[in-house]
Amino acid sequence: MVETVKKETHGFQAEVKQLLHLMIHSLYSNKEIFLRELISNASDAADKLRFLALDKPELMENDPELRIRVTFDEEKGTISIADNGIGMTRDEVMENLGTIAKSGTANFIQNMSGDQKQDSQLIGQFGVGFYSVFIVAESVDVYTRKAGESEAVHWFSQGEGEFEIEATQKEERGTEIVLKLREDSKEFASDFKLRSIIGKYSDHIALPIEMLKVEHEEPAAEGEDKPEAKEEKAPEFEKVNQATALWTRSKNEIKDEDYQEFYKHISHDYEEPLDWVHNKVEGKLDYTSLLYIPKRAPYDLYNREMPKGLKLYVQRVFIMDEAEQFLPLYLRFIKGVIDSNDLSLNVSREILQKDRQVESMKSAVTKRVLDLLGKIAENDKEKYQSFWEAFGSVLKEGPAEDFSNREKIAGLLRFTSTHENSDKQTVSLADYVSRMKEDQTKIYYLIGESYNAAKNSPHLEIFRKKGIEVLLMSDRIDEWMMNYLHEFNGKHMQNLSKTNLEEENLLDEEEKKQQEAVAEESKDLIERLKKSLENEVSEVKATQRLTESPACLVLNSFDMGIQMREIMKAAGQALPDSKPILEINPNHPLIEQLEKEDQEDRFKDFALVIFEQATLAEGGSLSDPADYVRRMNKLLLELSSKS
Ligand code: ADP
């Protein structure tokens, strides 16, 4: 054959081999999805062509009726999926059907565990795509010609590490994929089977999916003799799906399964979405949005290059994937479609960035998502919890990014708290407020290095004693977020480590008197401590805050908290010079002991140890840990030699 000149054999990228292997083994129970994936790709290819043809109508090559055709040959055990979409050049075939292009994916696959059950779930996170053909096919031929080009490409592989590629001729533009089914998957070469899979997974595809018209009313029963020789007439195709864009249909016509399948199509997720919201908006703005919350966080949620944004259509014509302009960053996990009737068909990313309408759509879409989350939180706690575990830490970026929705976002946050003995973040600010004591005016929170550090912080002692609930925050982002969240429901949010007890009205008259008495009694001690610790602390005070610990650190209200300091330190940044206040519990045996110490050197060592321990209890790190250990050991030795 003329076309077979220049046949080349290439090896798949190592990760592709790994992916193929994993896929064939972990998706075996759900073989039929290969058809959904191929149809989804074909539909994207048609979308891309339609878009490019807006500028270059000649790309349609006088064949403007875009469609997908699925045919099969039962005897040979083959299935063909042919589209007349954009097609691929040789380079594109090499790139798309030989490597895993998406950034980070290859890396991710390298880290997969080999545990099949877990991996099959992970596979769902980036979509199985084209390679899923090898679940059912022993070999695959791809014939493709890019719209507007004359040369076509033939790709062939048995899915075992290599593929062949050669130039060929192809009259029709687009891509045809021919699968030679494995012995154990032959059942897919059946009219009934293919139609039902298309109905199940691909009904929502806006493009017509066609199959050969069945001559007889009923599908030919097995074993039945074929009617006389076939007549020589052009094969007649019929549409087997609804072929209207799902989001344009009215809500009550759409089944949950349709929404779910559509989600899988646009998100390349293998799992069902957690929830969705579908709206048609008419009036000043005219658009439809269909927004989905995924079940699971993608592995690259914190990667700057993570694909994010909605699929943008203008008057049903696909314009672009990942239009980021319609969602704030803190909702970057949302997937979906937005179809505008106002934007122009030749809108570009640059135009979107500046467009006023886009700005209004973004704010409406943001509200929709927040309202949906609010509804879930109200009606289905368990579902909300699973959302929170997947995306809570991203939503926490919200208060800083989105001033206008701050209160709404605050209502959606969940925390650990002294009210629950669990490290699961389940407590909302509204829960907290509903449990506030009668005369309590503020929402108290404590930031710690970890849940355990927060839970055991000395700062909590008086709050425990008084039965006042405290929110415990230990996510990296918490301190930063709290810089933007000053109140909820009119209640001021108060950081415990910056709380001046005297200003808090936490002490009753009796305790206040005691406080004064103790302060008076400890005057000398406090003076000595101030002198010994003048490089470490800005102030020393006697406190009622503590019941079990000897001392704790309190920050001035504008000081950076412990988490931010640790983050800055880790990033090698210079820390602003600020010293905490040391509060001591004069009734604690250690402090009593300290007071008795008359040898100045030893007093100083002792005082430093107390300060350093208070730093450690806070989750902070010491500037000279070895020095601390030396001092501590010295004290221990002296102690043991005394007894
Ligand atoms: P994904 O669809 O998730 O990007 P796939 O492995 O399914 O991953 O496909 C890889 C790429 O191959 C697609 O992004 C697309 O560029 C190209 N491709 C696949 N099928 C077709 C097709 N029928 N027509 C044109 N291009 C295609």
Residues whose N, C-alpha, C, O or C-beta is under 5 A from the ligand:
A	BS01	ADP	N41 A42 A45 G87 M88 N96 G127 V128 G129 F130 Y131 T175 H268
